[in-house]
Amino acid sequence: MQRKATALDVAKRAGVSRSAVSLVLNGRGDGNVAKESQDRIRQAAADLNYSPNAIALSLRNQRSRVIGIVSDEVVVSPFDGNIIGGADDVARAHGFVTVVMDTELDASRDESAVETLLDRQVDGLMYVTVGLKPLDVPHGMLRVPSVLANCYDNSPTPQLHHVIPDEVSGGREATGHLLQLGHREVAFLAGAATSPAVPLRVEGHRMALAEASIPVREDRIIMAGWDIDDGFHGAMKMLDGVSPAERPTAIACANDRLAVGVALAAARLGLSVPRDLSIMGYDDEFRIAATMVPALTTMALPLRDMGAAAMSMLLEQIENPGSSTVEGHPGLETMVPCRLVVRESTGPVPSR
């Protein structure tokens, strides 16, 4: 049987000390070990299939090296699971494991889920939601290092750091992309008015129009909902029975399912996408945006990046419990930019 590699084996292969290996693989390399040496250590550990003994590590550090994650419906929903994926990537890279509990949108289960994880001696907690929303933070999260992802503390005096997408800039860039293609008659099909993300995306849409000195037409900003049929009916309202000179040449949507509905309405009316109508989505939803015909231009929500950023902040709190702020993030809010993904559903403004 082949002998299991040790930390000393890793140190010899990487040309560093045993203590340097310990610091890097226990997540404390930054500031203590040179970046080049850290890279060599990680590569050597991978080559030798070495990982620290988690039980011994926990005993030495007085930590469980377990992070508890509570979600409202991320686990059982087809959306936003990449937030947890990004968080887990960072946790594993630093020798932690994650345990996830889903309340399935039952807020009354929040406190019990948190207490269950605390009973298991987790080192920190993260709360993750599907869609941007305010959160009544469970009291137990204030007893250990904690962070919020895709949600924010709803109390009058927020205490927890939160990581959210930059929705205003996302809405601004989405409409800006259409303006760069020459469109001046741009409509915005928003989601449900109850969502905190909607007014932010609409604000970004308005900003882009204002920067281009284009007046905002209020009748072309419609609060529709989130589903395909909402997009279909919203688009029909703007396009059906309207002369080519009066209808919008581009429609920006607050999510990709609305954009699917707009594409169906365009097909019903005999409009070609993008020749007659450009369609812009939002989310870059898996199995929808890239597989639409034509493939959907959209703003990708930075879900994995948000999860990774939130976990990095949480681990910083755990490793440096005396610090009053997260390194590099002195406030309670971190916004992660969305990313423009250009595909075939947007094109130059049609000639009329």
N, C-alpha and C positions, 0 to 999 in steps of 0.2 A: 504493500500500500504506500502511495506517495505521501511523504511527510507534508503536513499543513504548513504553509509559509508563516513566518513570524514577522513581527515588526522589525526585528534586527535584520532579517533577510531583505526587507523593503529598504531599510536604511543603507545597507551595503550596495544594493543595486542602484539606488538613487545617488549614492555618494554623499550622504548627509548623516547627521547624528540620529540616534534612536529617539531622543527627545523631540527633534524636529518632526519626525514621522508622527509621533504622538500628538503634537500640537496641530499639525495639518489635518490629520484624519479625525481629530476630535472637534474640528471646526474652529480652532483658535490660531490658525496660521497667519491671518492678516495682521500685520504689525509686528509679528514675531519671526516670520520666516520669509525670505525673499521670494518674489513671485516665480522666478525661474525654478527655484528649489521646490516650491509647492507643486509646480507642474510636473517636475521629475518624480516627486513622491507619489502623486496620484497615478502617473503612468506606470511606475514600478508596482504599485499596489494592484493595479488592473492586470498587469502582465503576470503577476504572481497569484492572482485571484485571492488577494488578502483582504480581510475586513476585520476591524477591531472586535474583540469579545464584548458584546453588548452588556452582558451581566456584570462582568468585572468592571467595565467602564461605569456602569450605574452605581456600583458599590463605592467606587473611588470618588465619584463626583457628587454623591448624595442626590442623584437625579434618576428619574425613570427613563429619560430620553424618549418619552412618548408625548406627542402633541395631540390634543383632542380637537376635532373639528365638528362643529354643529352646523347643519344646513337646514333651510326651510323646506326645500324640495329638490336640491341639486342632485341628490343621489337617485331619486326616482323619476326625475325629469330628463327629457332628452336634451335639455339646454344647459349650458354653463358648467358642465362637468369638468371642462378644462381648467377652471379656477382651482379645483381640488388637485387636478393633475399637476399643475404648475407648482402648487404648494408642496405636494408630496415629493416632487423632484428635488426641491431645495432641502427639504427635511432629510431625505435619504442621503443626499450628498454630504450632510453634516452629521450623519450617524444617528438620526432620529427616525422614529416610525410614527405614522399617523393612524388614529382611530377615528372613524367618521360615524356620526349619528344623524339621522334625518328625521325631522319632526313632521314631514308631510303637510306643511302649512298649518299645523295645529300649534298656535303660539302658546297654548297652555302647557305644552310639553317642553318648552324651552328650558325652564328652570330645572326640571327633573333630568333632562339630558345633560345639562352642565354639571349638576350635582353627581350624576352617575360617573361622568368622566373625572371629576375631582376626586371621587372615592377611589378611583384607580390611579391616583397620584400622578396625573399628567403634569408635565412641566409648564405647559402653556395651553391657551385655547384660542381658536379662531372661529368666527361665525361667518358663514358664506350664504348669500341669497341668490335666487334666480331673479335677475332684473334688479336695477338700482332701486333701493327703498330705504326708508327710515326704519330703525330697529329700536325697540324697547329692550335695552341690554339686560340680560339676566344678571342678577346681583352677583352670582358666583363668579362671573368673569372678572370682577373687580378684585378678586382674592389672589389671582395669579397673573403673570404676564398674558395679555390678551390683545387681539387685533381683529378688525372687521374687514371683510372683503366684499365689495359690491353693495355695501350698505353702510349706513352711518348712524352714530349715536343720536337718538331722538330726544334725549333729555335736555333740559334748559342749560345745563352745564356739562357738556360732553367731556368724557374722560379718556375714551379709547381712540387710538389711532385708526383711521380707516383708509382703505385704498379703493378708489373708484375710477371708472373711465372718464376721460375728459370729453364729456358729451357736447359741450358748447363748441369746442374746436372741431369735433367730429361732424356736427351739423354744418358748421361753416365750411369745412373742406369738401363735404359732399356737394353742397350747392356751388361752391367755388369751382369744382371740377366741371360742372355743367356750364357755368359761365365761361370758362376757358375754352369750351368747345363752340362758343358763339351763341349759346341760348340766352335769351332775354325774357322769354315767357316761361318762367319756371314755377311750377306748383309744388306744394309740400303736403303730402298725405301723412298726417301724424298718427300716432297710436292712441291709446286711451288717455283721456285727460287726467285720470287719477294717477298715472305713472309719473314719478319725479323726473324721469329721463326725458319725457316729452317736451316740457317747456324749455329745457336746456337745448335740445336738438332744434327746436323751433327758433330759439334765440340765435343759435349759430346760423341758421338759414337766413334770418333777418339781417344779421351782421354782414353776411356775404353779399346780399343784395344792396345793402347800404353802401358798402365799400365800392360797389360797381355803379353807384348812383342810379340804381333801378328802384322805382317806387314799389312798396310792398302792397300787393292786392290781397286784402283780407279774405276775399271769396276763394282765393286759391290756397289757403291754409285750412285744411279740413281735419278735425279730430275724428278719426274713423274707427279705431279699434286696432287689433293686432293680427287678425286672421285673414286668410286668403279671400273669403267672401267680403270682408270689410274693404279690402283693397279693390275688389271688383266693383262693388257698388260705389265706392268713392270715386274711382276713375270714370265710371259711367256717368256720374253726376257732372264731372268736369268736361267730358269728351262727347257724350252722346247728344246729337242735335245741334252741336256747335260748329260753326263754319271754320274751315282751316285757318282763316285769318284771326279768329278769336280764341281758338283753343290753345292750351299750353303746348310747347314743343318738347318739354321735358317735365317729368314728375319725379321728385325725390321722395322716398318713402322712409318711414321711421323704423321699418324692419323688413327683412327679406320676404316674409310671407305676404305682406301688403304688396310688395313688388310683383310677386307671382300673380296676385289678383289683378294688378294693373295690366300685366302682360295678357291675361285672359280677356280683359275688357278690350284691349287693343285688337286682339285677334277677332273678337266678336264684331268690332266695328270696321274690320278690314284695314287696320293700320299696321304698317310694318315697323318692327323694332330692330334697329334704331333709326331706320330711314325716315319714318314719319314721326316717331315719338321715342325719345330717350328715356330710359328707366334707371333710376338709381336706388339701390337697396341700402340696408344698414344691418350689420351683425356678421355677415359672411357665414351664414348658418350652414353647418355641415349637411351635406346631401341635398342642399337646395340651391345655394348660390352658384356653385361651379357646374351643376348639372342641368340648370335651366337652359332652354333654347329660345333665344340666344343666352349664353352664360351671363350671369348678372354682375355688373359693376356694383361695388358695395363698399361700405366702411366696415372693416373688420374690428369687432370688439376685442380688446387686448386681454382676453380672459386668462390665458396661461401666464402672461406677464403680470397680471394683477395678483394671481395666486402666488407666484414666485416672489413678487415684491412684498406682499403681506407676510409671507413666511420668513423672508429675510429679516424684516423688521421685528417679528416675534422672536426669532432666535437671538437677535441683537439684545432685546430686552432680557432674555433668559441668561445670556452670557454676561451681560453688564447690568445687573439688577439695580445698581445705585444710580444709573444715569437717568436724568429726568426727561430726556428727549431721545428719540431714535436718531442715531447718527445720520447726518445729512438731511434730516426731516424734522426741523424744530417744531413745526405745527402739528395739528392732529389730522390733517388731510394730505393725501398724496394722490395726484391725478395722473393716470397713465394714458398716453395718447393713443387714439384709434389710428388705424392704418388704411389708407385708400388702396383698394384692389380693383384695378381697371380690367374689365373683360369686354364682352361684345354688346352689351345692352345699351351702351351710350355711344353717341357719335355726333358728328357736326350738325348744326342747326339746319333743318330742311329749308329748301328754297320754296317760297310761296308765290 
